[in-house]
Amino acid sequence: MHEPPVMACDVEVLQNEPDVLTVCKPASVPVHPCGQYRKNTVLGILQAEYGLAPLYPIHRLDRLVSGLLIMAKNPAKADSFRQHIEAGLVQKQYVAKVVGVFLDAEQVVDANIDYNAREGRSTAEVGISNGDTTLKGKAACTKFTRISTNGIHSIVLCEPVTGRTHQIRVHLQCTGHPIANDMLYLSDDVVNRSTLGTTADRAAALSGGSPETSCESHKEEYKYCSEDFSIDPMCTHCPNLAPNGVLLAVNVE
């Protein structure tokens, strides 16, 4: 079964110690096998290209996020890191490019986050729980500090106090300054991914359009190619992976 494509970027090994491995994770590559990803993961690539296994990720980065990733080489070292994280001795910092001019003063967003597994996205809950309304999400807090701005975009330092799914992305959306090119949280008008899926998101990202219109406009593009290519009619990713020119043995209607 084919996997969703990822960017052709190396997983660079920055430091290889007896008990710890530090790498630079590229964007688009998930850390570990999940969903439809098996080989196209940081763990899968490190095992296939460097023979490094088993590895125990100390923390996680979202699939679309790039940055330093620290992994232990044995369970004992992983447990040691886990204890430090749970004790609050580890601080994570992220740098994001956001839309608009971010406020110069430090901002703290304290808003519960509710993750919808079906849609694959989180929602920030702003308000006070009372007898009529109960917040369903988990407590979440993020500190933001502007580093620079060009009047159109801003570079922001993000320091999560808690660790919730898509926390930084959702909290930046709350401030009115979502991450630039974030197809999921760039606006409130988000396509229902439970019906259209991530293929529509990838097509929209390439075309600059919406997932609904991009799906239609890309149908003809994938019909013909000039190279031999292994096509599995049951694989939902084959139409997206085939080089231009090959006649696909799949129904694109």
Secondary structure, DSSP 8 states (H G I E B T S, - for coil): -----------EEEEE-SSEEEEEE-TT--SS-BTTBSSSSHHHHHHHHH---S-EESS---TT--EEEEEESSHHHHHHHHHHHHTT-----EEEEEES---SS-EEEE-EEEEETTTTEEEEE-S---SS----SB--EEEEEEEEE-SSEEEEEEEESS--TTHHHHHHHHHT--BTT-TTTSSS----HHHHHHHHHHHHHHHSS-HHHHHHHTTGGGT-BSS-----TT-TTHHHHS-TB---SS---
